[in-house]
């Protein structure tokens, strides 16, 4: 079904364990370039765990184990020689709760580039401006870049976090329920933004809202009990699902 | 008895206890000032604080406590120079690097060190550290400001580590995650996000540790040497100069001399005068620590 798409991320036979608990089982599917792929499923189905395997954020949790392959832009990211810092430069992440640093708006955006060795002020100014414009936040904050990022609204904070992720110039953007803490107006803004961003970025988004998945994604993967039950173009998943469980979930019979 | 009456009784008993502790504290402060203020009237407050000669039993007597203030200052600053780097590094290590199950053991053990009686530290400083320092620096006596500073630094460590570790641990994990997800290394994350966010909490720990160092009596009485002289100024050639002489901080002066004074004599009042100065200094430190920890809470919660 994706013959004419470029695969950015390939997942093959992925198993994931928290200690003895197996959170992901035999997950296999591809995520195409410059498309939005939504991960849906009930709470505890493994969709967030899966998202965090793509930038190895699960490494931070003690006692986790990964089997299988996650291939990002041709590299198996669980090989020993992979530099996690480099990987995370290519694979940005936006979290469920907006989590700006208690620093100025400018320093939030400049944080990533500075960590990667950019010190030139003009260059940083340029990155900050571009990232904020990309995240559709520039017009709202351009006159107060030196103010604390804690003082802006939740929706603005989340767009700031997106801008901060964009500032390190990733190819892939992972979003873990980025609008679940936001009101409908702020949610709509983020959804519009995601639609614009897919021109340049491959986006993988975990969402609790099936309407959101239907509105913004090109592909959808349905997770249940750590397995991918069904994966395909969003329209097909929502209109003609092949698996009975997918249909039950989408029509709200459980979840 | 009816339950409502019972409630009332409990309420009143608690109220009386709470009130009496406030009354006791207020009483102590009142006595402190009543007994101490006369010396300010007698020699003048500026002469008292900045007077360079502490000869309370000579004729004519000298009631200048500058040597004692300097003694406290030198010993406390020396203690901080030693304990701040160790304390903050230990706090970072315990909260970010030590595995959780080890942390459960290490943190209480560190806090337990705060409960070791100060006379025990004093004994160690007197009999082990002192002679060692005398040997290393070729001094006639090992009971010097440096010995006191090292012992006080060790004694301030549990306070600094415990409070700084709490501050570092209470930095939301989401900040750490955000930083790591941007491709920052663990060290960059600690240095650029965790420590700055926790800074006011860390400073609170340092100030409370410093407050402990200034107020500590038994240990300095035992190891500082007890000479009421203004410490030598440090120079490039002798950066440790102020610490290598015997010193007499404010606290040990009060403890050592109070037993030998006649109640109501100027010497007696001057010891209370020292206590007032000490009280004001530690009060000042505690207020700063309080303001900073408030600011820390606001910073983290974003209010």
Interface residues (C-beta under 8 A of the other chain):
Chain A: X55 X57 X60 X62 X85 X86 X87 X88 X89 X92 X93 X95 X97 X99 X100 X101 X102 X103 X111 X112 X114 X115 X116 X150 X151 X161 X164 X165 X168
Chain B: X99 X100 X172 X174 X175 X177 X178 X179 X180 X181 X182 X183 X184 X185 X188 X192 X193 X196 X197 X299 X300 X302
